[in-house]
């Protein structure tokens, strides 16, 4: 076993400067050593690393999330910070809600209806990212049993986008996200209290009804605030699909040869295109945990309480896995089936028991529906900034993808 080679200098400034490329650049043989905010850290990548990372005998997630991330993206007291039996019981609620095929189909129907309502109203130059975030907000709230009026959709979508957009910043975006989380949690906690008091009756089996009535491992109801956090952990990731939708439009613009096949009736190709969008474009850079004991990975020592980082972006662009990772090529997923621990844009492991996002099926299915509709939509692409900075967390298509429907003033 090799003694850990701990860097003398802290890497936090380099992480912020280099963004998504920071961890892949430091990886040798799938292992990288660093110090983050003074704490020793080791970065891992590859299918074996995914299985190692999501084994609770090796890495715990509870207490590992930095406060700025809990205070913006995930919320405090939510499932992402739990381990063991507490995590399994809380996670079962999400698995029930987010993986049932009938529930997924119902959500897709609501979002498709919202798309159909929105597109006829698009006039002038339309920012696809902004419009899609509102479409997804309207659709997921209808599906979740969360009542929203027409005048609430725009501000709520803006807040939900802020929750995702602010986690990687310590400046203006971060504080916007904190304020947005406060507004959303206050509103949803009040709604949960109304449900429990019998003042609002959501549909049986809806996310609002399930979360409001959920009991944790100890048999207690979630506090209204934690219930609000978990409702946001259903609604927020759905709205985050707006990132992938803008990326899909970017891909269709750069490589228009995919449009006709995507607009057709080939579900295998549609799925392959969606997988390639999720692999090729930047979303989460890495996920982190804490070593629960002294560990060994490929002969490298990992000391107890060290940060363990799973390099998601690096793995999705690893030549050893993909051969030509910097080429956008959906066909790769027709030639080779998707392996659970190879493609990890939303984390890895078993979504039923581990920390992998149980909403991944929803992401894929909704993105298929939106990409199919986008490919069939006749639009023009005005001059705009289509750059994607890998130094920004989370990365974002600069223009949000501006389009214009012919004949619309």
N, C-alpha and C positions, 0 to 999 in steps of 0.2 A: 504494500500500500504506500502510495506516494504521500509525503508530507505536504499539506496545503501550501501553495505558493501565493502568499497574500500580497497583493500590490501595496506599495507604500503610500501611494497617492490616492485620494478619493476621486471616484469616477462620476460623481453626481453632475458636475458641470459638463463633462463630456457627454453624458447621457442626454442632457437637455440640448446640447449643441448638435449632436449627431442623430438624435431621434431613433427611428426604427433601425438604422444601420449600426447603432452602437454595439448591441450584443452580438450580432452575427460577425462583425469585424474582429471581435475578441475571441471568437470560438476557434479552438484547435482540437480536432478530433471530437467535436460535439460538446466540448467543455470550455467554459470561460470563467476566469477568476476576476473579481472586482471588489471594490469597496463602494457601498452606496450609503450616503449620509453617515459615514464612519463605520458602517457595519459590514463585516465580511459577507460576500455573496458569491454564489456559483451559478452560472448559467448552463442549462442543458438543452439539448434538442435531439430529435429523432424518436421513432416509435417506441423504442425501449425506454427512453427518457420519459415519455408520456406515461407509460405504465408505472415507472418508478415514482414519478412526481405525484400521481394520484393515488398511491398506496398510503393509507393513513398510518401505517407503521413507519413510514419514512418522513412524510411532510404533513404538517397541519396548516390549515388555512385560518383557523380562529386566531385572532390577534395579529395576523400577518398583514392585513390590509392597512396601508397608511391612512391616518385620519383624513387627509385631504380627499382621498378616494372614497372613503365611507361617507364623508360629509357632502359629497356631490353625486357620484355615480350610483353607488349601491345602497346608501342609507345605513343608519346605525341600528343594530339589532336584527338585521335581515339574514337570510339563509346563507349568504356568501361568507359570513364570518363564523359559521358554526361548524362543529366537527362531531364525529361519533353519533350516538343515538339521537341527540338533539337535531343534528343535520339530517339524518335519515328520515325522521318523522316529518320535519318541516319540508324536506325535499319531496316527500311523497305527495304532498299537496300540489306542488308544481307539476310533477310528473302526471298526476291524474288530469289536471287542467290542460296541459300543453301537448300531450302526446296522443290523446284519444283522437282517432281519425275523424269521427263525427264532429268533435269540437273544432279541430283544425279546419275542416271543410266549412263549418259555419262561420269561422273568422274570415276565411278567404272570400266567402260570399258577401260578408259585410263590407270588406275592403273593396271588392270588385264593384259593389253597388256605389260606394263612395267615389270611386274612380269615375264610374259612369255619370254620376251627378256633377262632378267637378269639371271634366274635360270640355263639355259644351260651353262652359263659362270662361274658358281661357281666352283672353284677348291680348293683343300686343305681344311683347316679349314676356315669356313666362319662365320663372326659375323653377326647374323641375324639382330640385331638392326641397324647396319651400312648399311647393304644392303637394308633393308626395308626403311630406311630414304631416300636413293637415289632413290629407286623405287617410293616412294610417291612423291618426289620432281619432278621427271620426269613426272609422271602422272598428278599431279595437275597443273604444269606449262603448259603442253599441253592443258589441259582442260580450264585453265584460259585465254588462248591466250597470255601468256607471253613467248616470244621466248627464248629458252635456247639451246645452242649447247652441244654436248656430253661432251666436256671438261669443261663446266660450271657446270654440274650436281653435281659432287662430292664436289667442294668447296661451292656451294650454299647450298647443303644439310647440310654440316658441319655448315655453318652460321645459317641456320634455326634451327638446333638442339641447337646451342648455345643460341639462343634467349629464348628457353624454359629452358635450363639447367642452365642458369645463374641468373634467377630472385631471387632464394633463397640463393644466396651467396654474400658476400661482398668482396670476395677475387678474385683469378685468374679467376674463371668461370664468375664472374660478369663483369669484365673488358673485357673479351673475347666477352661476349654478347653485350656490348656497342659498341665495334668496329664492330662486325658483323651487328648490327642494322644500324650503320652509312653507311656501305658498301651497304647493301640491300636498304635502303631508298634512297641513292644517285642514285643507278641504276634504281630503279622503278620510282622515281620522274622524271628522265630524259626520261624514256619510256613514262610516261603520257604526258610530254611536246611534245614528238614526235607525239603521237596520236592526240593531240589537234592541232598541226601544220599541220596535214595531211601527215606527213612523215612516219607514220606506221599505217596500217589499220587493226585492230583486227577484228575478226568475230563479227557480230552483236549479241548482247546479251551475249557475253563472259564477264567474270568478269572484264577484263581489259577495255573493251569498256564501261561497265556500270559504273564502278568507275570513269573513266576519264570524263564521261559526267554527273555524279550525281550532283544535286543541293540541297543544304541544306535548312533548313526551311526558311532562309532569301532570297532564290533564287539565291545564289551565288555558283559558282563552288568551289569544294574543292581546296585548294592550292595544288600544285604538291606534297609537302612534306606530307600533311595529306592524300592525295590520295594514296601515297606510303605506309603510315601507314596502311590504310584500306585494300590495296591489301595484305600486309603482314598478316593482321588479317583474311584473307581467306586462304592464302597459309600455314602460319606457323602452325595453328591448325591441318591441314591435315597431315603435316609431323610429328606432335606430336603423331599421331597414331602409330608410330614406338615403342613408349613406351608400348602401349597395345599389340602390336604384339609380342614383346619379352616376356611380361607377359603371353600371351596365350601359347607360346612355353614352358615356365616354368611350366604352369599348366598341359600341356600335358605330360611333362616329369615326373612330380611328381605323376600325377593321369592318367596313360596311359589307364585306362579303358574307358575314354571318347573318345578315338581316333576313333574307328570304327564307332560309331554313328555320330561323327562330320564329318567324311569323307563321310558319306552316303547322302541320299537325304531327310533329315528331317529338313525342314526350321524352324519348331518350336523349335527343340532342338538346332539348330545352334544359333538362336536368344537367347535362354536361356543361352547357354554357353557364348556368348558375354556379356550379361548382368551380368553374375556372375564374369567374368574377370574384368569388370568395377567396380563392387561392392567390390570385395575381395581385389584387388591390389591397392596400394596407388597411387594417382595421385595428385589432388589439395587438400591441407590440409584443407583450409577454404577460404571463401571470406569475404570481409569486406566492411562496409559502415559507415556512420555517422548519428546519430540520428538527425532528423530535428527539433524535439521539445521534451519536456518532455514526456516520454512514460511510459507505464506500461506493463510488460510481466509476466503473472502468478503471479501477486501481487508484482513483483519486479520493483522498479523504475529504469528507464534508463534516465539519464539526457541529455539535449540538448548538442549536439556536442560530446557525448561519441562515441567511436568506438563500432560498433556492428559487431560481427564476427559470421558467419554462419558456424557451424562445419560440413563440408562435410565428412571428414574421420570418425569422430565420429558417424555421422548419418548412414553411410554405414556399420558400425560395431556395431550398437546399438542392444543389445539382445531383447529389447522391440519390435523392428521392424522385426528382422530376426531370432530370436530364437537361432540359432547356428551360429553366425556371423563369427566365426573363422574356420568354415568348408567350404571348397570349394564344393558347391553343386548346379550345374546348375538346377537341377530338381525343386528347389524352385520357379523358374520363370515359370514352367509349372503348378505348383499347385496354384500359385497366380499371377494374372496379374500384370504387371509393373505399379505402380502408380507414376504419374508425380512427386509428392512432397515427395516420399519415397526414390527413388533411385536418388542420386544427385552427381555423380562423376564430372559433369561439371556444377554444380550449379543447381538451381531450378527455379520455376516460369514459366511464359508463355514465350516461346521463341519468339512469334510474337511481344510482346509489352514490355516485361521485359528484364532483363539482362541475362537470361539463354542463353547459347550458341546456336545460330540458326544452327550451324553446327553439332549438336548432331546426327541428322539423318544421316549425312554423315559419322560421326565416326562409328555409329552402322553398316551401310550398308557396308562400306569399311572393317571394322573389320570382318564382316561375310564372305566377299569374301576372305580375307587373311587367316582367320582361317580355312576355308574349304580347301583351297589350301595347307596350312601347314599340316593339318591332312592327306592329300593324298600324301605328299612328303615323300619318303623313305630316311631317314638320320640317321646318328649315332651321339651320343652326347659324345664328349670327356670329360675327367676330366676337371673341371673348377670351378670357384667360382660363385655359383648360389645364393649367399646371396643378400638380399635387405635391406639396412639400412633405418630404419624409422627415423633416425636422419638427413638424408640428404634431402634438398629441391631442386628440386623435387627428390623423391625416384627414384632409378635406379637399374636395375638388373646388378650386378657388372661386369659380363663377357659380357653383351650384348647378351648372349646366342650363344655360339659357336656350330656349327653343321658341319658335314662332309657328303657329298654325297658319297655312296659306289662306288668304282671304279674310283673316281676322285683323281688325284694326286695333 
